[in-house]
Every structure is written in structure tokens, then in C-alpha cells.
Amino acid sequence: MRSGSTLVLHLLLTNPQIAALGERNVRYASAADLARLALSARMAQGRPLRRLRYVADQINHNRFTPNPVLLESRRVRVVFVLRDPLSALASLLELARCHYPHAWSAAQAVEYFVNRLQALTDLGAQLSDPARAGLVRYETLTAQPQRVLEALRRFLDLTESFSPAYATHSFTQTRGDPGPKISTGRILPPGKAPAIDLEPQQLARLLDAYARCHAALSSLDLCPA
């Protein structure tokens, strides 16, 4: 969460060859679940027979992360999204303050991020083929959007480009980021993250988990420095 995944999903949908339903929060345990995603995305548009290159989902939680065997399919592409951990943590706590009072303490947020980063580290080790998995860093996306979007187009082998200006959808602010920024229809520079009061042990765990995850995924970076 708070990595920019909702933004990335909206940017993917600027390409007419892709459809999505927002963050679905369902588990993908078998190929039939992927087929249901494909059909549901088409049905939501009232075009069940529409030809598409991809249907997409935004997955932010370990309990919804697909069975890794499914992600080995030649038909599947995985886009990892990473953000500086302190900025992501500050964003999550601010989101909780505005939308989910008392839902997240700093300790709970750190625990979520550490567990999620470890899961992505493990998944990245299994999906080391750059033809099937790619990494987008939030900081690069917001600073160099055209470069990242072109890299995404090449990674997904699409003929039409992505646009940094995107439309909102029926799921915007309801299935995914509930904050107001996602409804602006454009990529906004990240604001200054507020200071977070973390215990030294919490900070060390968070930074270590991020460093290990970034190291595991760095070879998949679509826009390396």
C-alpha cells in the first residue's frame, strides 16, 4: 500500500488494450480465477467479447497475492511497484488518520510493510525472468513519467503508448487509493513526507526489509538509474 500502485493501475488503463476493475481483493489460486478476472473486466464494460491484450489487477496484500505457479505462465506479466519506505509509511499513516481513524499505529504499519516487502522479495526470487516481471519505482515514475511509461509499453509489448494524463473510473477512490489525489487525473509530484516517530528497532527492520526487497528486484528495474 501507498507505493503508487493505484496510480500505476490508472496509467495502465490509458492504453485501450488493457482493462481492469480496480483493486479487487480476491485470491488467485487457479487459472480459473484469472479467467474470471478477464471475463469480469469485459462484462463491466458491457463488452464480453472485447479483444484485449491484458486485464490487470492491483494487489497490495499477501493474502491476495496469486499462487506463484500462476505467475509463471507465459501469458502473465508482473509489475512490482516500490516506494521509499519512509515516504510510504508516512503516507499510510496520513491515509489512516484521514480515512481510517485508529486503524493503523506506527508499529502496525511497520509490521505490514516488513511482511509485504518480504513477500515481494520471495516472489522476486521466483520471477527473475525480465521478460515476465518488471519493477517500477515510484520516485522514478513521478520524476520521469514519460520514460517509465515508455518502458512499460515495451515491457508489455504494446503498440499504443500510455499517457501521463488518465481518466477516472467507477472504482476510483473506492477500490484502491481513497485519497483525493488519484482523482486529479495526472501524476503529481510527491509532497514532503511528515516526520515519523519510530523506535530505532522499528526503523532498522523497515529499512532492512526494503533494502533486501530492492536488491532482489533491482535486476527487473524497467528504468534503472
Secondary structure by P-SEA (a helix, b strand, c coil): cccaaaaaaaaaacccccccccccccccccaaaaaaaaaaaaaaaccccccccbbbbbbccccccccccccccccbbbbbbbccaaaaaaaaaaaaaccccccccaaaaaaaaaaaaaaaaaaaaaacccccbbbbbaaaaaacaaaaaaaaaaaacccbbbbcbbbbcccccccccccccccccccccccccccccccaaaaaaaaaaaaaaaaaccccccccc
